[in-house]
Amino acid sequence: MARVFSGIKPTGELQIGNYLGAIRHWVRDQDGDAIFCVVDLHALTVDVDPAVLHRESLEMSAGLLAAGLDPSLCTIFVQSHVPEHAQLCWLLECTVTVGELRRMTQFKDKSSGQESVRGGLFTYPALMAADILLYDTEYVPVGDDQRQHLELTREVAARFNNRFGETFVLPKASVPKVAARVMDLQDPTRKMSKSEDSPQGTVKMFDEPDDIARKVRRAVTDTDGEVRYDPAVKPGVSNLLEILASLAGEDPNVVAARYSAYGPLKDDVADALVAALTPLRARREALLDDPAQLTSLLRAGAERAQAMASKKYERAAAAMGLLAP
């Protein structure tokens, strides 16, 4: 089986874009050779409240397990528990160029208008590359907005291999065909985000069923009344169709053919989301009620991850000429 790696930052609450665009696919791919990581070090690129980061790291871990990641099938851990991530990051920072980092769209967006920007916000693509390259990753499930980072990872890995000898596998992107980019229900021209302040446009994975239904039924559509999958012309309706199609494992065009009005479509999207998410909510609450067990699962995952990561880091360090301890 091809090795899969992906990570998620423990900031904000998981929402259905995370679930449909990433986590459901992680669960599908875990019965093989899969590694999943709560990337808490990436959360430090902006101001954080230590107590909030601690809580959200536990909640994110519980959310992933509740969604179906099984520690007996895959490796799941917290990034900072494996120090080789930070160690390899430094080697890659000394390989990547300032010009490459300046081209990163997310850095431009997040630093725009800021008087003071942390160095970590500029260099974190090197840490993201380290996350991936430590594990001989072959496929990385990514959304459209992460393609640039994966391309940089491939470029840095290829440069390292050319300069210091074959060390890293060049990973490929794996992008879901449907719901790769779930849009905000109140502003379907922008991506739904767990960090955006759009409470009515964001359906969280662990919202109450009544809240999920209310948000979906108030989703922005358009005025012509035709149910048609056309993201450019009808972004709101198309977003709802993608959500339902993803949950049903169908094509959005096929789903659209079953509807002649927006009301029934919204009702079915709401019902499908409630049916899919309600069991996850109960499992997450049970995990958070037993923090000792949750911590034990994460510790075991980190031990497995470090056994792999240490070998790759030692090989990379030796290739660059660093003395073995």
N, C-alpha and C positions, 0 to 999 in steps of 0.2 A: 504493500500500500504506500502511496505517496504521502510524505509528511506534510501536515498542515499546521500552520502557526497563525494565531491572531491574538490581539490584545484589545482591551478597552479601558479607558481612563475612568477612575472612580470619582467623577465630579457630576453632580446632578443626578436625577432619577432616570432609570431606564424608561424608554418610551417605545412605541410600536415600530418606529423606524429602526431602532436597534434590534428589535425582535425579528421583524420580517426581513430586514436587509442583511442581518448578520447572524444573530444567535440561533435562530431556527436551523440555519445552514451548518452552524458549528455542531449542533446536536446531531444532525444528519451525518456529518463527516467524522464523528468522534470514534466510531467503531472501526478503528484502523490504527493510524499513527498520528495522533492529533495532540497539540499543545496549546493551551489557552491561558492567558495571563491578564491579571488586573494590574495595569501599568501605573502604579502609584507615583513612581518617580516623575512621570510626565506631568502629573498634577502640580508639581512644584515650580513650573515655569511662570506661574502667576501667584499673587498673594493667596495664601490659604490659611484657614483657621485649623490648627493642628487637631483639635477635637473633632471638627467636622470631617477632615480628611480620614481620621481613624474610623469614625462611624461609617462614612460612605464607602470605605474600602471593605469593611465587613458586609455592608448592605449589598454592594455590587457582587461580592463573592457569593452571597446567599442567593441573589437574583439569578446568577448564572447557573447555580446548582438547581434552583427551583425550576428553571426553564428546561432542564433535562440533561445538563452536562453531568456525566457519571464518572467519578474519580477511579472507578474500576475499569473504565474503558479509555479514558484520556488523562492527560496530565494537566491539572489546573492549579495555579499558584499565584502568589503576589510577587511582582517584579523585584521589589527591594529585598526580598528574602533570598535572592540569588545574586550575590555581589558581582559575578562575572558580567552582568549586563552593564554596570557602570564601568568596569575595567575595560571591556572591549570597546565601549563607547569612546574612551580616550584614544585608543589606537585608531579608531575610524575618524575621530576629529582631526587626527594628524594625517589623514589620507584625503578627506574631502576638502574642497576649496571654498574660500569665502564667496567667490562668485556663484558657486552652485547653491550655497545656503541662501544667498540674497535672492535667488530666483524663486524660492519656495513661496507659493501663493498664500499659504496659511500664515506665514510670518508677516507678509505684507499686510494681510487683512487684520491680524491681531495687534500689530504694532502701529497701525495707522492712527495718527492723531495723538499718540502717547508721547509724553515728554521724556519718560524714563522707561526703558525696556530691559528686562533681565537677559543676561547672556544665554541662559538656558533656553529661552524662547527662540533664540537664533540658532543654537546648535542642536536642538533636540532631534532634528532628523537623523543625526548620527546615532543617537540613542535608539531611535526607532529602527535604524538599520542593524544595530547590535542585537536588538531583541530578536530580529528575524534570522540573522546570519549565525547566531550561536547554535542553532539547532538543525543546521543543514536543511532548512525549510525548502520545500519544493513548490508549495502553493500557499498563497496568502489571501484569504477571503477579504475583499476590500470593497468599499463604496466608491462611487465615481470621484469623490473629493480626496481620496487617498492614493489615487493612481500615481500622482507626481512623486509622492514619497517612496513608493515602491520602485519607480524608475530610478530615483537617486540611489536607492539601496543596491540595485543591480549595477549601476555605474561604479559605485564605490567598491563593490565586491569584485567586479571585473578588473578595476585598476589595481586593487590589492593583489589579486592573483597574478597579474602581469608583472608586478614589481617584485613580489616576494615568493612566488610559487603558488601552485594550486592549493587553496585553503578553503574557500567558501563556495557553496552551491548558489547559483543565480536563481532566485525565486521568481515564480510567475504569479500573475494576478488571477484570482477566481472571483468573478462578479456575478451575482444572481441575475437571472434573466428578467424576473418580475419583482417589483418593489425594491429595487436596488437603492432608490432614493424616494422615501416616503415624504410627502410634502405637508406643510402646516395646514391644518383644516380651515383656519381663518384667513390665511394668506398662502394659497397654493402655488405661488411663484417662488417661495423659499422653502428650503428643506426643514422638516420637523427636527428639532434639536432638544436634547436633554438639558442644554445650558441656556437656551433662549427663553426670554420672559414672554411667553405666549400661552398662558394657562388654558385658554379656551380652544386654542388651536393644536395643543399637544395632548395626545392620549398616552398616559403613562401605563407601563405594563402592569402596575399593581394598583391602578385606580379602582374605586368601587364600581360595581356593574352599572349602577344608575348614572354615575359620572361619565362612564364610557359612552353609554347610550345617548346621553344629553349632548355631549360634544360632537358625536357623529351626526346626530340629527340637526345640529345647528351649523354643519359644515357649509362653507361657501361653495356655491356651484355657479350657475349663470342664469340667464333669463330666457334662453330659447327653448328649454324644456326637452331637448333631444338627448337621449342617453347614447353617447357615442364615445369610443376611445380615441381621443385626439389630444395628446398632452399639450401641444402648442396652442391650440385654439380653445380647448376646454380643460384647463388644468385641474380645476376642482373636481369635476365629474371623473376625469381620468384617474385622479389620485384615489378616489373611492373605488373605482373599478380595479385598480392595481392591488389595493388592500384586500379586496374580496377574492380576486383571482389568486393572489399569493396564498391565502388561507385555504383555498379550495384546490390548489394545484392545477389551475386552468389558465387559459389565455384571456387577457382582458377583453379582447374583441368578442370572444365566445360568451363571456359573462355579460357584456353589454347587450347582446342580442336578446337576452331574456327580459329586458326591462323597457318600458315605454314611459316611465315617469321617475322622477328623482326620489319621491317619498319611499316607495318600496325598496329602492336600491339602498337608501340610507338605513332603513329598518334592517335589511339583511346584513349590511356591513356591521351594524351595531351588534346584532345577535351573534354573528360569527366571531367578533372580537371578544364578546363576553364569554362565549363558550370556550374559546381558546385560552383566555387569560385567567379566568376565575380559579381553575385548579392550581395554576402557578402561584397565585397570591397566597393560597392556603399553605403550600409547601414552603414558600419563603418565610412566612410567619413562624412555622415550626422550626426552621433552621436558625432563625434569629433568637428564638427562645432557648436555644442550646448553644451559646457562643463557644463553650469549651470544645464541643464536638466539631463545630465549624472551623475553629482554629487548628484542631488536630488534622482535619482533612487538608487544609492549606499547607500545614507544615510537611505532611507526607508528600504533597505535590511538589513542594519546593525541593525536597531531598531528591526526588526523581529528576527534576529539571536540572539541578546543580550537577548531578552525576554526568549529564550530557554536556552541559555548558562548560564545565571545567576543562574537559578534554579539548573542546574547540578553542577556548581561550588560550590554553597552554600552547596549542599548535600555532595560533596566530602570533602570540608573543614571541615564540621561538623563531618564527619566520622573519620577524622584524629585528631579530638580534638581541632580544632581552634575555638576560641570564635566568636560568631556571632557579627557583628558590632551593 
